[in-house]
Amino acid sequence: MENFINYQKLEDRKEELNKSWNDEKKAFRYIVFEDFFSPEAAEKIHQSYPKVKQVDPTGNFEEDPNWKYTTYINQNNKFVMTEFDNQPIIKQVFEELNSDKLLQIIEKITGIEDLQADPKLFGGGLHQSTKGAFLDVHVDFNYHPETNYHRRMNIIIYMNKDWKREYEGYLELWDMDKKVQIENVEPRFNRCVIFETNEISFHGHPHSLNTPDGQSRKSIAAYYYTKTRPENEIAQDHNTVYVNVEGMKGSVKNLKTGVRAFLERINKK
């Protein structure tokens, strides 16, 4: 079977990526690089990416049992898929993301040893966001809900061709001690972002997506864990912790999605 991940390119860039990961000027450790999948594999994955059918310009959609969807105060129009039995190409993507081969390379790049994959893709999987979508800036939950392992790292690969600035949807990384944005990452096709998960790794795409009708923001996400972590990084068990980086605009946005979330839950009863 042909590999999808460009392992040789990762091996060749190990030292460069390690240096970027350990840049002391960064508020927390992360790397951004291109061509995670081979060009042929990236095209194949893009063509196989299952669609969410939008039915009107406001971002409303048709229900699809393969995509899980719930509105929250801090999250809107985000769809998640974690089961791929009838999608062999997507299934192979996650088999490789969870493989020992990739984990060993990432351990060498980051210096974080004994990484454990999550076959159940809790919180991860195939992600897709439609017009109006946002995900407020946050730090992630810090323990796996079943194994109780420490969540240590996120890997995200974007699958969006011809992305334009006016679409929004850029991944923002924040230093909340200084209350400044430190990165604004375009969700470009075949671009990979890896960052550590801790109490200061604030990230999100808080500005509502402004894509043309029928176009969505596509990303592939997996999370890695360890059985232990350094004592100075251990925190009390918590869920996702959100912050508002938009001021009054963010408060109004959250009020609207809060009402929408309430009505969705009422209608489902």
Phi, psi and omega in degrees: 000133180286134178289144174272317182288140180277074186299320183296321179294322177297315179300316182295333185257010185307311183294316179299315181291323177297319179296317179294318179302319186266015179299114185290348178284344182279145178292327172212168190273134178198161173220151177228127180209163186260167169060049178296313175268157172297154182304319181293317180293319180301318177296317181297317179295317180300317180292333183268356185296118183293144186269152164255125186273112176277137185248350174205164187296344181280355179103359177296156191216165173273138178297137178225117185298341180282337180257130176268136185215129172214136174275135173236167179303321186257012183206135183218143174055037176251130182245144184228139175228132183231001179237129190225032184301328181260014182227081187301326181291313179294323178299319178295324178306312184283333173298320179287322178297330181262009186279151176300325182301312180290317182301322180294322177294316181294324176299320180291322180291317189263339184078003177269117188264163175058042177293141179242131176280167177239095181301334180277351177055043181298116182083344182258209178106202177275126181242146178209131181238137182254176182314132181091355183288150171204161173221111184297154179299138188199167161250148188279163169305149191249356176227143174292134187292342181252312183276339186065017174290158179281128175284125188242336191201142173248139170236129181230132175239127182267146185230046186244117178272146173054043179288139181245151183302322184290350177287343189063208179077010177289140175285119179259131172251135188234142167261100186280346172294318179265352182057047177229145175280130184254341176212151176223092193265117175295132181281060189285150181306126175066023175266138181245139173235129174236130177216153181286150177254113177209196186279357180235005183273070182284133183203163177165180170228083193283344183272131186304133182297136184235050182278157173296160178306133176087352179256139183231168176261117187249134176211153180243126187228139172221153182235143183242150188229163169226157180289329178226173173205164181306141184306320184288353179255354184284130179231164177297144180306129177212160175274189177300135181245117184261152173228153178261116179253008184247002179066221183299322179302318179293323179295318178294317178301314181292327176298316180296314181289331176297317177296316180298318180297318179298314181294322177301316183290324176297316183292335181279344181285000000 
